[in-house]
Amino acid sequence: MHGLMPMSARDKGVTLKAYPRLSFHISIRGDVEINYKIEEKPAFEMFGVSTLVNADGENPFIEYLNFGRSAFPTEP
């Protein structure tokens, strides 16, 4: 970040860089008119896969990977 090793930061004559604190400004407006209409469409079916993952378990991320590999195998 400063362009030098942390242990060199205390050396004499070393110039460090400082960055101001990050801040965000979010503006939400609803003043733009949107034209829309509701249409009737024929029914359709959806499908998917799901699983329950215990986030308090020892390795929840391993469970995600194993699920993905079993649901979408890459080898025949």
C-alpha positions in Angstrom: 0.0 0.0 0.0 2.8 2.4 0.8 5.2 0.9 -1.7 7.6 -0.5 1.0 7.9 -3.3 3.5 6.2 -2.7 6.9 9.5 -3.0 8.8 11.0 -0.2 6.6 8.2 2.3 7.6 10.1 3.5 10.7 13.3 4.2 8.8 14.4 7.9 8.8 13.4 9.9 5.8 10.7 7.4 4.6 7.6 9.0 3.3 4.3 7.2 3.8 1.0 7.7 2.1 -2.3 8.1 4.0 -5.7 7.7 2.5 -8.9 9.3 3.8 -11.6 7.2 5.3 -13.9 5.6 2.7 -17.4 7.0 2.6 -20.5 6.2 0.5 -23.4 8.3 -0.5 -26.5 6.5 -1.6 -29.3 8.4 -3.2 -32.7 6.7 -3.8 -35.2 8.6 -5.9 -38.5 7.7 -7.3 -39.3 10.7 -9.5 -38.9 8.9 -12.9 -42.2 7.7 -14.4 -42.2 4.1 -15.6 -44.9 2.9 -18.1 -45.8 -0.8 -17.7 -48.7 -3.2 -18.3 -49.7 -6.6 -16.9 -50.1 -9.3 -19.5 -51.5 -12.9 -19.3 -48.9 -15.5 -20.3 -49.3 -19.3 -20.5 -48.2 -21.4 -17.6 -44.7 -22.9 -17.5 -42.7 -25.3 -15.4 -39.5 -24.7 -13.5 -37.1 -27.1 -12.0 -33.9 -27.0 -10.0 -31.9 -28.6 -7.3 -31.6 -27.7 -3.6 -29.9 -28.8 -0.4 -29.8 -27.8 3.2 -26.3 -26.7 4.5 -25.6 -26.4 8.2 -23.8 -23.1 8.4 -22.7 -23.9 12.0 -21.0 -27.1 10.9 -17.3 -27.7 10.7 -17.0 -27.1 6.9 -20.0 -25.4 5.4 -18.1 -24.3 2.4 -17.0 -27.9 1.7 -20.7 -28.9 1.8 -21.4 -26.2 -0.9 -18.7 -27.6 -3.1 -19.8 -31.2 -2.7 -23.4 -30.2 -3.5 -22.3 -28.3 -6.6 -20.2 -31.2 -7.8 -23.0 -33.8 -7.2 -25.7 -31.6 -8.8 -23.6 -30.5 -11.9 -21.0 -33.2 -12.5 -18.4 -32.4 -15.1 -17.3 -36.0 -15.8 -19.6 -38.6 -17.5 
